Amino acid sequence: MANSNPSAPLTALPLKMIGGGLIAVLLLVAVGGSFYTIDEKERGIVLRNGKLVSVAEPGLGWKMPFIETVKTLSVQNHTSRYEQLQAYSRDQQSATLAVSVSWHVTPDEVAKVYTGYGDLDALVDRLVSRQVPTQVENVFGRYTAIQAVQNRGQFVADVATAIKTSIAGPVMIDSVQVENIDFSEAYERSIEERMKAEVAIQTRQQNLATEQVQAQIQVTQAQAEADSKLAQAKADAEATRLRGQAEADAIRAKAEALAQNQNLIELTKAERWDGKLPETMIPGTTLPFVDATRPRQQ
């Protein structure tokens, strides 16, 4: 019997073509969706029907189509900033602080982050953001207001230590910075006035020290001059003493010589007489005479 529906073969042919095209498209989609790439700053979380099966390293990877998916998680450094943190110092001065915390997830902790927190935002909210205000308030309470300003470096180090110690989980705290400390206007004015007073005191102390040094220099110079004059006077006195001693020794030697030789006097007179008799004489006086008959001693 002949086919009473001549259009049936024509209809079956397009249906086969459509089905084949759909299959081809699905194959292309499956093949194309089986490959993925992971950036160097990320790690891939491979899920099979929602279950974590592996952590993918950076580069090109392959997954089972339709039943496996890949999510990425950053392992680079991040910074979370916390502003308007309220705290009181040990001397009951209120302050508003701004603190920034740098952190990152280590590659070997990626699986724990995903299974425990899901993503980085939840990780930061539950581990970091809960601890930062508390630890800043605790550490700031151990300092007076002026100590927190003057010992800023130590204060920041103590805050960083407290935050790092208090956070236990799959996150690494890289650094903590206290970016700003704002006190009340009244207290900041009092600090400014106190600093000016301290500067004035230090300036006065420096001036006093300078004056003391100058006075000491003058005393030293005066002492040196006095010592010089005293030394000169001692030298002059010693020279005078030596001259006097020399003259006394000469006189004593001369006296001893005269005492030992009486004729030396007469010899001295004869040596000094010019051979002339006095032109005038006082009545009753004797004529000066040199005894020429007395033998001269050799």
JODAZI-V997245 format. One record per helix or strand. SS is the DSSP state (h for helix, s for strand). FROM is the first residue (numbers start at 0). TO is the last residue. If there is no record, write none. Layout:
BEGIN
ss=SS from=FROM to=TO
ss=SS from=FROM to=TO
END
This chain:
BEGIN
ss=h from=7 to=31
ss=s from=34 to=37
ss=s from=41 to=47
ss=s from=50 to=55
ss=s from=58 to=61
ss=s from=67 to=73
ss=s from=77 to=87
ss=s from=93 to=103
ss=h from=106 to=116
ss=h from=119 to=139
ss=h from=144 to=149
ss=h from=151 to=165
ss=s from=171 to=182
ss=h from=184 to=259
ss=h from=262 to=271
END
